[in-house]
Amino acid sequence: MANLIPFVFVILSVTFCLSEGKVFEHESRYDTSPINHVTGDHGIFQISQIYWCSNDNRPGKACKTTCDKFRDEHLDDDIRCIKKIYEEHQRLSGNGFNAWTVYTKYCAGDNSHYAKGCY
Protein backbone atom coordinates (compact mmCIF):
# COMPACT_ATOMS: atom_id res chain seq x y z
CA MET A 1 0.00 0.00 0.00
CA ALA A 2 2.93 2.37 0.64
CA ASN A 3 3.70 2.63 -3.08
CA LEU A 4 0.13 3.82 -3.64
CA ILE A 5 0.34 6.77 -1.21
CA PRO A 6 1.34 9.46 -3.79
CA PHE A 7 -1.40 8.23 -6.11
CA VAL A 8 -3.90 8.27 -3.24
CA PHE A 9 -3.16 11.97 -2.61
CA VAL A 10 -3.75 12.76 -6.30
CA ILE A 11 -7.00 10.81 -6.16
CA LEU A 12 -7.99 12.60 -2.95
CA SER A 13 -7.30 15.97 -4.58
CA VAL A 14 -9.63 15.15 -7.42
CA THR A 15 -12.08 13.52 -5.00
CA PHE A 16 -12.30 16.73 -2.97
CA CYS A 17 -12.86 18.65 -6.19
CA LEU A 18 -15.54 16.20 -7.22
CA SER A 19 -17.07 16.48 -3.76
CA GLU A 20 -17.32 20.24 -4.04
CA GLY A 21 -19.07 19.74 -7.36
CA LYS A 22 -21.47 17.37 -5.60
CA VAL A 23 -20.51 14.61 -8.03
CA PHE A 24 -19.88 11.90 -5.44
CA GLU A 25 -22.99 13.03 -3.63
CA HIS A 26 -24.90 12.49 -6.86
CA GLU A 27 -23.07 9.33 -7.97
CA SER A 28 -22.76 7.40 -4.70
CA ARG A 29 -23.94 9.67 -1.90
CA TYR A 30 -20.49 9.12 -0.33
CA ASP A 31 -21.53 5.51 0.24
CA THR A 32 -19.26 2.56 -0.54
CA SER A 33 -22.11 0.17 -1.34
CA PRO A 34 -24.10 1.54 -4.31
CA ILE A 35 -24.53 -0.20 -7.62
CA ASN A 36 -25.92 1.51 -10.68
CA HIS A 37 -28.04 -1.19 -12.28
CA VAL A 38 -28.29 0.76 -15.54
CA THR A 39 -24.55 1.34 -16.11
CA GLY A 40 -23.15 -1.50 -14.01
CA ASP A 41 -20.98 0.83 -11.94
CA HIS A 42 -20.02 -0.20 -8.40
CA GLY A 43 -19.02 1.45 -5.13
CA ILE A 44 -18.01 4.95 -4.14
CA PHE A 45 -15.78 5.31 -7.22
CA GLN A 46 -18.43 3.83 -9.52
CA ILE A 47 -16.11 1.25 -11.12
CA SER A 48 -17.60 -0.27 -14.26
CA GLN A 49 -18.26 -3.98 -14.54
CA ILE A 50 -17.86 -3.73 -18.32
CA TYR A 51 -14.06 -3.69 -18.19
CA TRP A 52 -12.84 -3.75 -14.62
CA CYS A 53 -14.56 -6.39 -12.48
CA SER A 54 -16.46 -9.63 -12.73
CA ASN A 55 -20.11 -9.70 -11.77
CA ASP A 56 -20.07 -13.37 -10.83
CA ASN A 57 -18.26 -15.28 -8.08
CA ARG A 58 -14.96 -15.57 -9.96
CA PRO A 59 -12.44 -12.72 -9.88
CA GLY A 60 -11.94 -11.36 -13.36
CA LYS A 61 -11.52 -8.61 -15.90
CA ALA A 62 -8.78 -5.98 -15.71
CA CYS A 63 -8.81 -5.49 -11.93
CA LYS A 64 -8.96 -9.26 -11.37
CA THR A 65 -11.67 -9.08 -8.74
CA THR A 66 -15.40 -9.34 -8.29
CA CYS A 67 -17.52 -6.21 -8.42
CA ASP A 68 -18.94 -6.81 -4.94
CA LYS A 69 -15.46 -6.02 -3.54
CA PHE A 70 -16.04 -2.42 -4.63
CA ARG A 71 -19.23 -2.21 -2.59
CA ASP A 72 -17.72 -2.87 0.84
CA GLU A 73 -15.98 -0.58 3.32
CA HIS A 74 -12.48 -1.84 2.47
CA LEU A 75 -11.12 0.68 -0.02
CA ASP A 76 -7.68 -0.84 -0.62
CA ASP A 77 -8.90 -2.97 -3.53
CA ASP A 78 -10.92 -0.03 -4.89
CA ILE A 79 -7.81 2.17 -4.82
CA ARG A 80 -5.69 -0.47 -6.59
CA CYS A 81 -8.34 -0.74 -9.29
CA ILE A 82 -8.83 3.00 -9.79
CA LYS A 83 -5.04 3.28 -10.07
CA LYS A 84 -5.17 0.71 -12.87
CA ILE A 85 -8.11 2.54 -14.51
CA TYR A 86 -6.26 5.84 -14.21
CA GLU A 87 -3.06 4.40 -15.72
CA GLU A 88 -4.91 2.83 -18.65
CA HIS A 89 -6.78 6.04 -19.46
CA GLN A 90 -3.58 8.04 -18.99
CA ARG A 91 -1.97 5.80 -21.62
CA LEU A 92 -4.97 6.08 -23.97
CA SER A 93 -5.92 9.74 -23.65
CA GLY A 94 -3.13 11.50 -21.77
CA ASN A 95 -5.44 12.13 -18.79
CA GLY A 96 -6.27 9.23 -16.50
CA PHE A 97 -9.19 11.01 -14.91
CA ASN A 98 -11.06 11.02 -18.20
CA ALA A 99 -12.19 7.52 -17.21
CA TRP A 100 -14.79 9.21 -14.99
CA THR A 101 -17.25 11.07 -17.17
CA VAL A 102 -17.95 13.71 -14.53
CA TYR A 103 -14.29 14.73 -14.30
CA THR A 104 -14.20 16.94 -17.38
CA LYS A 105 -17.31 18.85 -16.38
CA TYR A 106 -16.38 19.46 -12.75
CA CYS A 107 -12.69 19.00 -12.06
CA ALA A 108 -10.45 19.27 -15.11
CA GLY A 109 -7.36 21.27 -14.26
CA ASP A 110 -5.03 21.56 -11.29
CA ASN A 111 -6.54 20.22 -8.08
CA SER A 112 -3.32 19.90 -6.08
CA HIS A 113 -4.38 22.62 -3.66
CA TYR A 114 -6.94 20.21 -2.20
CA ALA A 115 -4.17 17.97 -0.86
CA LYS A 116 -1.70 20.73 0.04
CA GLY A 117 0.12 19.86 3.24
CA CYS A 118 -0.92 16.20 3.11
CA TYR A 119 2.44 14.96 1.79
Residue frames as a rotation matrix with the C-alpha (Angstrom) as fourth column:
MET 1
0.565 0.825 0.000 0.00
0.825 -0.565 0.000 0.00
0.000 0.000 -1.000 0.00
ALA 2
0.200 -0.549 -0.811 2.93
0.390 -0.715 0.580 2.37
-0.899 -0.432 0.071 0.64
ASN 3
-0.789 -0.548 0.276 3.70
0.448 -0.207 0.870 2.63
-0.420 0.810 0.409 -3.08
LEU 4
-0.162 0.823 0.544 0.13
0.894 -0.111 0.434 3.82
0.418 0.557 -0.718 -3.64
ILE 5
0.014 0.215 -0.977 0.34
0.818 -0.564 -0.112 6.77
-0.575 -0.797 -0.184 -1.21
PRO 6
-0.805 -0.288 -0.519 1.34
0.006 -0.879 0.478 9.46
-0.593 0.381 0.709 -3.79
PHE 7
-0.830 0.550 0.088 -1.40
0.194 0.138 0.971 8.23
0.522 0.824 -0.221 -6.11
VAL 8
-0.132 0.802 -0.583 -3.90
0.981 0.190 0.040 8.27
0.143 -0.567 -0.811 -3.24
PHE 9
-0.325 -0.020 -0.945 -3.16
0.457 -0.879 -0.138 11.97
-0.828 -0.477 0.295 -2.61
VAL 10
-0.977 0.039 -0.208 -3.75
-0.201 -0.472 0.858 12.76
-0.065 0.881 0.469 -6.30
ILE 11
-0.526 0.833 -0.173 -7.00
0.537 0.483 0.691 10.81
0.659 0.270 -0.702 -6.16
LEU 12
-0.121 0.481 -0.868 -7.99
0.946 -0.210 -0.248 12.60
-0.302 -0.851 -0.430 -2.95
SER 13
-0.772 -0.194 -0.605 -7.30
0.066 -0.972 0.227 15.97
-0.632 0.136 0.763 -4.58
VAL 14
-0.860 0.487 -0.153 -9.63
-0.223 -0.089 0.971 15.15
0.459 0.869 0.185 -7.42
THR 15
-0.382 0.732 -0.564 -12.08
0.795 0.571 0.203 13.52
0.471 -0.370 -0.801 -5.00
PHE 16
-0.402 0.211 -0.891 -12.30
0.633 -0.639 -0.437 16.73
-0.661 -0.740 0.123 -2.97
CYS 17
-0.895 0.098 -0.436 -12.86
-0.359 -0.739 0.570 18.65
-0.266 0.667 0.696 -6.19
LEU 18
-0.684 0.673 -0.283 -15.54
0.124 0.489 0.863 16.20
0.719 0.555 -0.418 -7.22
SER 19
-0.388 0.529 -0.755 -17.07
0.922 0.219 -0.320 16.48
-0.004 -0.820 -0.572 -3.76
GLU 20
-0.663 0.117 -0.740 -17.32
0.112 -0.961 -0.252 20.24
-0.740 -0.250 0.624 -4.04
GLY 21
-0.803 0.362 -0.473 -19.07
-0.578 -0.279 0.767 19.74
0.145 0.889 0.434 -7.36
LYS 22
-0.065 0.805 0.590 -21.47
-0.821 0.294 -0.490 17.37
-0.568 -0.516 0.641 -5.60
VAL 23
-0.083 -0.004 -0.997 -20.51
-0.847 0.527 0.068 14.61
0.525 0.850 -0.047 -8.03
PHE 24
-0.864 -0.253 -0.436 -19.88
-0.032 0.890 -0.455 11.90
0.503 -0.379 -0.777 -5.44
GLU 25
-0.695 0.703 0.152 -22.99
-0.335 -0.129 -0.933 13.03
-0.636 -0.699 0.326 -3.63
HIS 26
0.156 0.764 -0.626 -24.90
-0.953 -0.051 -0.299 12.49
-0.260 0.643 0.720 -6.86
GLU 27
-0.143 -0.302 -0.942 -23.07
-0.704 0.701 -0.118 9.33
0.696 0.646 -0.313 -7.97
SER 28
-0.306 -0.121 -0.944 -22.76
0.296 0.931 -0.215 7.40
0.905 -0.345 -0.249 -4.70
ARG 29
0.679 0.564 0.471 -23.94
-0.195 -0.480 0.856 9.67
0.708 -0.672 -0.216 -1.90
TYR 30
-0.067 -0.860 0.506 -20.49
-0.899 -0.168 -0.404 9.12
0.432 -0.482 -0.762 -0.33
ASP 31
0.572 0.357 0.739 -21.53
-0.640 0.757 0.130 5.51
-0.513 -0.547 0.661 0.24
THR 32
-0.528 -0.847 -0.063 -19.26
-0.736 0.419 0.531 2.56
-0.423 0.327 -0.845 -0.54
SER 33
-0.585 0.280 0.761 -22.11
0.095 0.956 -0.279 0.17
-0.805 -0.091 -0.586 -1.34
PRO 34
0.264 0.845 -0.465 -24.10
-0.511 -0.287 -0.811 1.54
-0.818 0.451 0.356 -4.31
ILE 35
-0.655 -0.326 0.681 -24.53
0.454 0.550 0.700 -0.20
-0.604 0.769 -0.212 -7.62
ASN 36
-0.269 0.543 -0.795 -25.92
-0.745 -0.640 -0.186 1.51
-0.610 0.543 0.577 -10.68
HIS 37
-0.093 0.315 0.945 -28.04
0.201 0.935 -0.292 -1.19
-0.975 0.163 -0.150 -12.28
VAL 38
0.904 0.394 -0.165 -28.29
-0.046 -0.294 -0.955 0.76
-0.424 0.871 -0.248 -15.54
THR 39
0.594 -0.741 -0.312 -24.55
-0.746 -0.363 -0.559 1.34
0.301 0.564 -0.768 -16.11
GLY 40
0.797 -0.298 -0.526 -23.15
0.355 0.935 0.008 -1.50
0.489 -0.193 0.850 -14.01
ASP 41
-0.111 -0.829 0.548 -20.98
-0.221 -0.517 -0.827 0.83
0.969 -0.213 -0.126 -11.94
HIS 42
0.527 0.233 -0.817 -20.02
0.572 0.615 0.543 -0.20
0.629 -0.754 0.191 -8.40
GLY 43
0.070 -0.517 -0.853 -19.02
0.997 -0.001 0.083 1.45
-0.044 -0.856 0.515 -5.13
ILE 44
0.435 0.073 -0.898 -18.01
0.401 -0.908 0.120 4.95
-0.807 -0.412 -0.424 -4.14
PHE 45
-0.475 -0.698 -0.536 -15.78
-0.244 -0.481 0.842 5.31
-0.845 0.531 0.058 -7.22
GLN 46
0.557 0.814 -0.162 -18.43
-0.437 0.122 -0.891 3.83
-0.706 0.568 0.424 -9.52
ILE 47
-0.574 -0.818 -0.046 -16.11
-0.583 0.369 0.724 1.25
-0.575 0.442 -0.689 -11.12
SER 48
0.188 0.706 -0.683 -17.60
-0.981 0.098 -0.170 -0.27
-0.053 0.701 0.711 -14.26
GLN 49
0.176 -0.024 0.984 -18.26
-0.246 0.967 0.067 -3.98
-0.953 -0.254 0.164 -14.54
ILE 50
0.948 0.196 -0.251 -17.86
-0.277 0.117 -0.954 -3.73
-0.157 0.974 0.165 -18.32
TYR 51
0.513 -0.830 -0.220 -14.06
-0.276 0.083 -0.957 -3.69
0.813 0.552 -0.187 -18.19
TRP 52
-0.160 -0.759 0.631 -12.84
-0.724 -0.344 -0.598 -3.75
0.671 -0.552 -0.495 -14.62
CYS 53
-0.673 -0.053 0.737 -14.56
-0.658 0.497 -0.566 -6.39
-0.336 -0.866 -0.369 -12.48
SER 54
-0.826 0.363 -0.432 -16.46
0.040 0.801 0.597 -9.63
0.562 0.476 -0.676 -12.73
ASN 55
-0.324 0.802 0.502 -20.11
-0.906 -0.416 0.082 -9.70
0.274 -0.428 0.861 -11.77
ASP 56
0.617 0.461 -0.637 -20.07
-0.211 0.877 0.431 -13.37
0.758 -0.132 0.639 -10.83
ASN 57
0.974 -0.158 0.163 -18.26
-0.128 0.210 0.969 -15.28
-0.187 -0.965 0.184 -8.08
ARG 58
0.431 -0.867 0.248 -14.96
0.882 0.463 0.084 -15.57
-0.187 0.183 0.965 -9.96
PRO 59
0.226 -0.443 -0.868 -12.44
0.044 -0.885 0.463 -12.72
-0.973 -0.143 -0.181 -9.88
GLY 60
0.092 -0.182 0.979 -11.94
0.941 0.336 -0.026 -11.36
-0.325 0.924 0.203 -13.36
LYS 61
0.836 0.183 0.517 -11.52
0.472 -0.722 -0.506 -8.61
0.281 0.667 -0.690 -15.90
ALA 62
0.308 -0.826 0.472 -8.78
0.102 -0.464 -0.880 -5.98
0.946 0.319 -0.059 -15.71
CYS 63
0.035 -0.285 0.958 -8.81
-0.875 -0.472 -0.109 -5.49
0.483 -0.834 -0.265 -11.93
LYS 64
-0.458 -0.287 -0.841 -8.96
-0.121 0.958 -0.261 -9.26
0.881 -0.018 -0.474 -11.37
THR 65
-0.973 0.228 0.044 -11.67
-0.024 0.090 -0.996 -9.08
-0.231 -0.970 -0.082 -8.74
THR 66
-0.336 0.932 0.133 -15.40
0.915 0.290 0.281 -9.34
0.223 0.217 -0.950 -8.29
CYS 67
-0.316 0.277 0.907 -17.52
0.162 -0.927 0.339 -6.21
0.935 0.254 0.248 -8.42
ASP 68
0.719 0.649 -0.249 -18.94
0.334 -0.008 0.943 -6.81
0.609 -0.761 -0.223 -4.94
LYS 69
0.026 -0.804 -0.594 -15.46
1.000 0.019 0.018 -6.02
-0.003 -0.594 0.804 -3.54
PHE 70
-0.784 -0.298 0.544 -16.04
0.390 -0.919 0.059 -2.42
0.483 0.258 0.837 -4.63
ARG 71
0.066 0.898 0.434 -19.23
-0.186 -0.417 0.890 -2.21
0.980 -0.140 0.139 -2.59
ASP 72
0.511 0.047 -0.858 -17.72
0.777 0.400 0.485 -2.87
0.367 -0.915 0.168 0.84
GLU 73
0.997 -0.071 -0.037 -15.98
-0.042 -0.858 0.511 -0.58
-0.068 -0.508 -0.859 3.32
HIS 74
0.266 -0.954 0.141 -12.48
0.403 0.243 0.883 -1.84
-0.876 -0.178 0.449 2.47
LEU 75
0.876 0.174 -0.450 -11.12
-0.229 -0.670 -0.706 0.68
-0.424 0.721 -0.548 -0.02
ASP 76
-0.076 -0.997 0.031 -7.68
-0.403 0.059 0.914 -0.84
-0.912 0.057 -0.406 -0.62
ASP 77
-0.387 -0.022 0.922 -8.90
0.660 0.692 0.293 -2.97
-0.644 0.722 -0.254 -3.53
ASP 78
0.736 0.667 0.117 -10.92
0.594 -0.553 -0.584 -0.03
-0.324 0.499 -0.803 -4.89
ILE 79
0.629 -0.560 -0.539 -7.81
-0.432 -0.829 0.357 2.17
-0.646 0.008 -0.763 -4.82
ARG 80
-0.429 -0.783 0.451 -5.69
-0.009 0.503 0.864 -0.47
-0.903 0.367 -0.222 -6.59
CYS 81
-0.052 0.493 0.868 -8.34
0.908 0.386 -0.165 -0.74
-0.416 0.780 -0.468 -9.29
ILE 82
0.902 0.403 -0.152 -8.83
0.307 -0.849 -0.431 3.00
-0.302 0.342 -0.890 -9.79
LYS 83
0.133 -0.931 -0.338 -5.04
-0.420 -0.362 0.832 3.28
-0.897 0.031 -0.440 -10.07
LYS 84
-0.552 -0.284 0.784 -5.17
0.463 0.678 0.571 0.71
-0.694 0.678 -0.243 -12.87
ILE 85
0.431 0.791 0.434 -8.11
0.859 -0.213 -0.466 2.54
-0.276 0.573 -0.771 -14.51
TYR 86
0.764 -0.206 -0.611 -6.26
-0.133 -0.977 0.164 5.84
-0.631 -0.044 -0.775 -14.21
GLU 87
-0.251 -0.968 0.015 -3.06
-0.240 0.078 0.968 4.40
-0.938 0.239 -0.252 -15.72
GLU 88
-0.358 0.180 0.916 -4.91
0.787 0.587 0.192 2.83
-0.503 0.790 -0.352 -18.65
HIS 89
0.704 0.674 0.223 -6.78
0.696 -0.592 -0.407 6.04
-0.142 0.442 -0.886 -19.46
GLN 90
0.486 -0.654 -0.580 -3.58
-0.269 -0.743 0.613 8.04
-0.832 -0.142 -0.537 -18.99
ARG 91
-0.530 -0.700 0.479 -1.97
0.183 0.457 0.870 5.80
-0.828 0.549 -0.114 -21.62
LEU 92
-0.179 0.560 0.809 -4.97
0.953 0.303 0.001 6.08
-0.244 0.771 -0.588 -23.97
SER 93
0.608 0.618 0.498 -5.92
0.723 -0.690 -0.027 9.74
0.327 0.377 -0.867 -23.65
GLY 94
-0.357 -0.800 0.483 -3.13
0.389 -0.597 -0.701 11.50
0.849 -0.062 0.524 -21.77
ASN 95
-0.512 0.243 0.824 -5.44
-0.759 -0.577 -0.302 12.13
0.401 -0.780 0.480 -18.79
GLY 96
-0.899 0.046 -0.435 -6.27
0.165 0.957 -0.239 9.23
0.405 -0.287 -0.868 -16.50
PHE 97
-0.753 0.639 -0.157 -9.19
0.026 -0.210 -0.977 11.01
-0.658 -0.740 0.142 -14.91
ASN 98
-0.546 0.552 -0.630 -11.06
-0.836 -0.316 0.448 11.02
0.049 0.771 0.635 -18.20
ALA 99
-0.870 0.228 -0.437 -12.19
0.183 0.973 0.144 7.52
0.457 0.045 -0.888 -17.21
TRP 100
-0.425 0.746 -0.513 -14.79
0.756 -0.019 -0.654 9.21
-0.498 -0.665 -0.557 -14.99
THR 101
-0.168 0.412 0.895 -17.25
0.887 -0.333 0.320 11.07
0.430 0.848 -0.309 -17.17
VAL 102
0.814 0.552 -0.179 -17.95
0.568 -0.695 0.441 13.71
0.119 -0.461 -0.879 -14.53
TYR 103
0.073 -0.890 -0.451 -14.29
0.816 -0.207 0.540 14.73
-0.573 -0.407 0.711 -14.30
THR 104
-0.600 -0.369 0.710 -14.20
0.766 -0.521 0.377 16.94
0.231 0.770 0.595 -17.38
LYS 105
0.222 0.808 0.546 -17.31
0.485 -0.578 0.657 18.85
0.846 0.119 -0.520 -16.38
TYR 106
0.938 0.345 -0.035 -16.38
0.173 -0.377 0.910 19.46
0.301 -0.859 -0.414 -12.75
CYS 107
0.803 -0.595 -0.025 -12.69
-0.002 -0.044 0.999 19.00
-0.596 -0.803 -0.037 -12.06
ALA 108
0.577 -0.650 0.493 -10.45
0.765 0.219 -0.606 19.27
0.286 0.727 0.624 -15.11
GLY 109
0.510 -0.488 0.708 -7.36
-0.265 -0.872 -0.411 21.27
0.819 0.022 -0.574 -14.26
ASP 110
-0.545 -0.828 -0.137 -5.03
-0.022 0.177 -0.984 21.56
0.838 -0.533 -0.114 -11.29
ASN 111
0.619 0.783 0.052 -6.54
-0.157 0.059 0.986 20.22
0.769 -0.619 0.160 -8.08
SER 112
-0.141 -0.789 -0.597 -3.32
0.513 0.458 -0.726 19.90
0.847 -0.409 0.340 -6.08
HIS 113
-0.586 -0.079 0.807 -4.38
-0.468 -0.780 -0.416 22.62
0.662 -0.621 0.420 -3.66
TYR 114
0.516 0.854 0.060 -6.94
-0.591 0.305 0.747 20.21
0.620 -0.421 0.662 -2.20
ALA 115
0.814 -0.274 -0.512 -4.17
0.459 0.844 0.279 17.97
0.356 -0.462 0.812 -0.86
LYS 116
0.156 -0.792 0.590 -1.70
-0.180 -0.610 -0.772 20.73
0.971 0.014 -0.238 0.04
GLY 117
-0.157 -0.340 0.927 0.12
-0.949 -0.209 -0.237 19.86
0.274 -0.917 -0.290 3.24
CYS 118
0.809 0.512 0.287 -0.92
-0.570 0.803 0.175 16.20
-0.141 -0.306 0.942 3.11
TYR 119
0.770 -0.587 0.251 2.44
0.592 0.804 0.062 14.96
-0.238 0.100 0.966 1.79
